[in-house]
C-alpha cells in the first residue's frame, strides 16, 4: 500500500502563482504546505482558520488605524 496519495485541485492561476511565491520565500514546497494544512484539519477537526464574509475584513483605513493604535510610540498618556 502506498504511503502517499495524489491530490488534484483547481485554483485560479494567479492565486497559485502568488501562493507559491510566498511559500518559496519561506522555504516551503506547495506539497508540504498542503500536508501541513491537512494535518491541522485533522488535529483541529475542522478548518485551521476562521471563515468569515469579506465584509468582516478591515479596509485599508481601518488596518492603518489598528496599526497606529498598536504602535507604542503613538500612545499618548494623560496625567491623572
C-alpha positions in Angstrom: 0.0 0.0 0.0 1.3 3.4 -0.9 2.3 5.8 1.8 1.3 8.9 -0.2 -1.7 9.8 -2.3 -2.2 12.3 -5.1 -4.4 15.3 -4.5 -5.7 17.3 -7.5 -7.3 20.7 -7.1 -8.2 23.5 -9.4 -7.4 27.1 -8.3 -7.0 30.4 -10.2 -3.7 30.6 -11.9 -2.7 33.9 -10.3 -3.7 32.6 -6.8 -1.4 29.6 -7.4 1.5 31.7 -8.6 1.1 34.2 -5.7 0.9 31.5 -3.1 3.9 29.6 -4.5 5.9 32.8 -4.4 5.1 33.3 -0.7 5.8 29.6 0.0 9.1 29.7 -1.8 10.1 32.8 0.2 9.7 30.8 3.4 11.3 27.7 2.0 8.2 25.5 1.9 7.1 23.4 -1.1 3.4 23.5 -2.1 3.0 19.8 -1.4 4.5 20.3 2.1 2.1 23.3 2.7 -0.8 21.1 1.7 0.3 18.4 4.0 0.6 20.9 6.9 -2.9 22.1 6.1 -4.3 18.6 6.1 -2.6 17.7 9.4 -4.1 20.8 11.0 -7.6 19.9 9.7 -7.2 16.5 11.4 -5.8 18.0 14.6 -8.4 20.7 14.9 -11.2 18.6 13.5 -12.1 21.5 11.2 -10.6 24.3 9.2 -7.5 25.7 11.0 -8.7 29.3 10.5 -11.9 31.3 10.8 -14.0 31.6 7.7 -15.8 34.9 7.5 -17.6 37.1 5.0 -15.4 39.6 3.1 -17.3 42.4 4.8 -15.6 41.5 8.1 -12.2 42.1 6.7 -11.0 45.6 7.7 -10.4 48.0 4.8 -7.1 49.9 4.3 -8.1 52.8 6.5 -9.1 50.6 9.4 -6.0 48.5 9.1 -3.9 51.7 9.3 -5.8 52.9 12.3 -5.3 49.5 14.0 -1.5 49.6 13.3 -1.3 53.1 14.8 -3.3 52.1 17.8 -0.8 49.2 18.5 2.3 51.4 18.0 3.7 52.2 21.4 5.3 55.4 20.1 1.9 56.8 19.3 0.3 56.1 22.6 -0.4 59.3 24.5 -0.7 59.2 28.3 -2.6 61.6 30.5 -1.7 62.8 34.0 -4.3 61.9 36.5 
